[in-house]
Amino acid sequence: MKEKFHTEAECCGLSIPLLLRLFEFVREEPTSDEDLHFMAERISEMSDGGIRLTMNHYDSIIPKATNK
């Protein structure tokens, strides 16, 4: 039996290049738990309504203190 773990509102769409760059950012930059929560909240807010996020959204997702 399949269980439903996530609702539609908890899903997001990321392009593969953006997903890879976010993984790289988290691995290479000093990130705190707060940074990760900030990024998750931004991704959730920005992808509301089914918008697929791309590299054009990268600067809006990462925390400003580390935004290069």
CNS distance restraints for C-alpha pairs under 8 A (distance, minus, plus):
assign (resid   6 and name CA) (resid  10 and name CA) 5.90 0.50 0.50
assign (resid   6 and name CA) (resid  11 and name CA) 7.22 0.50 0.50
assign (resid   7 and name CA) (resid  11 and name CA) 7.04 0.50 0.50
assign (resid   9 and name CA) (resid  48 and name CA) 7.29 0.50 0.50
assign (resid  10 and name CA) (resid  44 and name CA) 7.36 0.50 0.50
assign (resid  11 and name CA) (resid  44 and name CA) 7.74 0.50 0.50
assign (resid  12 and name CA) (resid  43 and name CA) 7.30 0.50 0.50
assign (resid  12 and name CA) (resid  44 and name CA) 6.62 0.50 0.50
assign (resid  12 and name CA) (resid  47 and name CA) 5.72 0.50 0.50
assign (resid  12 and name CA) (resid  48 and name CA) 7.69 0.50 0.50
assign (resid  12 and name CA) (resid  50 and name CA) 7.11 0.50 0.50
assign (resid  12 and name CA) (resid  51 and name CA) 7.85 0.50 0.50
assign (resid  12 and name CA) (resid  52 and name CA) 7.13 0.50 0.50
assign (resid  13 and name CA) (resid  47 and name CA) 6.83 0.50 0.50
assign (resid  13 and name CA) (resid  50 and name CA) 7.28 0.50 0.50
assign (resid  13 and name CA) (resid  51 and name CA) 6.92 0.50 0.50
assign (resid  13 and name CA) (resid  52 and name CA) 4.55 0.50 0.50
assign (resid  13 and name CA) (resid  53 and name CA) 6.07 0.50 0.50
assign (resid  14 and name CA) (resid  18 and name CA) 6.32 0.50 0.50
assign (resid  14 and name CA) (resid  19 and name CA) 6.06 0.50 0.50
assign (resid  14 and name CA) (resid  52 and name CA) 5.57 0.50 0.50
assign (resid  14 and name CA) (resid  53 and name CA) 4.81 0.50 0.50
assign (resid  14 and name CA) (resid  54 and name CA) 6.17 0.50 0.50
assign (resid  15 and name CA) (resid  19 and name CA) 6.20 0.50 0.50
assign (resid  15 and name CA) (resid  52 and name CA) 6.99 0.50 0.50
assign (resid  15 and name CA) (resid  53 and name CA) 6.17 0.50 0.50
assign (resid  15 and name CA) (resid  54 and name CA) 5.19 0.50 0.50
assign (resid  15 and name CA) (resid  55 and name CA) 7.53 0.50 0.50
assign (resid  16 and name CA) (resid  20 and name CA) 6.11 0.50 0.50
assign (resid  17 and name CA) (resid  21 and name CA) 6.16 0.50 0.50
assign (resid  17 and name CA) (resid  54 and name CA) 7.41 0.50 0.50
assign (resid  17 and name CA) (resid  55 and name CA) 6.74 0.50 0.50
assign (resid  18 and name CA) (resid  22 and name CA) 6.11 0.50 0.50
assign (resid  18 and name CA) (resid  53 and name CA) 7.57 0.50 0.50
assign (resid  18 and name CA) (resid  54 and name CA) 5.60 0.50 0.50
assign (resid  18 and name CA) (resid  55 and name CA) 5.02 0.50 0.50
assign (resid  18 and name CA) (resid  58 and name CA) 6.89 0.50 0.50
assign (resid  19 and name CA) (resid  23 and name CA) 6.29 0.50 0.50
assign (resid  20 and name CA) (resid  24 and name CA) 6.20 0.50 0.50
assign (resid  21 and name CA) (resid  25 and name CA) 6.08 0.50 0.50
assign (resid  22 and name CA) (resid  26 and name CA) 6.26 0.50 0.50
assign (resid  22 and name CA) (resid  58 and name CA) 7.97 0.50 0.50
assign (resid  23 and name CA) (resid  27 and name CA) 6.20 0.50 0.50
assign (resid  24 and name CA) (resid  28 and name CA) 5.87 0.50 0.50
assign (resid  25 and name CA) (resid  29 and name CA) 5.54 0.50 0.50
assign (resid  26 and name CA) (resid  30 and name CA) 7.37 0.50 0.50
assign (resid  26 and name CA) (resid  31 and name CA) 6.26 0.50 0.50
assign (resid  29 and name CA) (resid  66 and name CA) 7.86 0.50 0.50
assign (resid  31 and name CA) (resid  35 and name CA) 5.76 0.50 0.50
assign (resid  31 and name CA) (resid  36 and name CA) 7.08 0.50 0.50
assign (resid  32 and name CA) (resid  36 and name CA) 6.53 0.50 0.50
assign (resid  33 and name CA) (resid  37 and name CA) 6.28 0.50 0.50
assign (resid  34 and name CA) (resid  38 and name CA) 6.06 0.50 0.50
assign (resid  35 and name CA) (resid  39 and name CA) 6.18 0.50 0.50
assign (resid  35 and name CA) (resid  62 and name CA) 7.75 0.50 0.50
assign (resid  35 and name CA) (resid  63 and name CA) 6.21 0.50 0.50
assign (resid  36 and name CA) (resid  40 and name CA) 6.16 0.50 0.50
assign (resid  37 and name CA) (resid  41 and name CA) 6.08 0.50 0.50
assign (resid  38 and name CA) (resid  42 and name CA) 6.16 0.50 0.50
assign (resid  38 and name CA) (resid  61 and name CA) 7.90 0.50 0.50
assign (resid  38 and name CA) (resid  62 and name CA) 7.80 0.50 0.50
assign (resid  38 and name CA) (resid  63 and name CA) 6.93 0.50 0.50
assign (resid  39 and name CA) (resid  43 and name CA) 6.11 0.50 0.50
assign (resid  39 and name CA) (resid  61 and name CA) 5.38 0.50 0.50
assign (resid  39 and name CA) (resid  62 and name CA) 5.82 0.50 0.50
assign (resid  39 and name CA) (resid  63 and name CA) 6.97 0.50 0.50
assign (resid  40 and name CA) (resid  44 and name CA) 6.10 0.50 0.50
assign (resid  41 and name CA) (resid  45 and name CA) 6.09 0.50 0.50
assign (resid  42 and name CA) (resid  46 and name CA) 5.89 0.50 0.50
assign (resid  42 and name CA) (resid  60 and name CA) 7.52 0.50 0.50
assign (resid  42 and name CA) (resid  61 and name CA) 5.60 0.50 0.50
assign (resid  43 and name CA) (resid  47 and name CA) 5.92 0.50 0.50
assign (resid  43 and name CA) (resid  53 and name CA) 7.93 0.50 0.50
assign (resid  43 and name CA) (resid  61 and name CA) 6.43 0.50 0.50
assign (resid  44 and name CA) (resid  48 and name CA) 6.21 0.50 0.50
assign (resid  46 and name CA) (resid  51 and name CA) 7.28 0.50 0.50
assign (resid  46 and name CA) (resid  53 and name CA) 7.57 0.50 0.50
assign (resid  47 and name CA) (resid  51 and name CA) 4.69 0.50 0.50
assign (resid  47 and name CA) (resid  52 and name CA) 6.16 0.50 0.50
assign (resid  47 and name CA) (resid  53 and name CA) 6.51 0.50 0.50
assign (resid  53 and name CA) (resid  57 and name CA) 6.14 0.50 0.50
assign (resid  54 and name CA) (resid  58 and name CA) 7.16 0.50 0.50
assign (resid  57 and name CA) (resid  61 and name CA) 6.48 0.50 0.50
assign (resid  58 and name CA) (resid  62 and name CA) 6.55 0.50 0.50
assign (resid  59 and name CA) (resid  67 and name CA) 6.60 0.50 0.50
assign (resid  62 and name CA) (resid  66 and name CA) 7.26 0.50 0.50
assign (resid  62 and name CA) (resid  67 and name CA) 6.22 0.50 0.50
assign (resid  63 and name CA) (resid  67 and name CA) 6.09 0.50 0.50
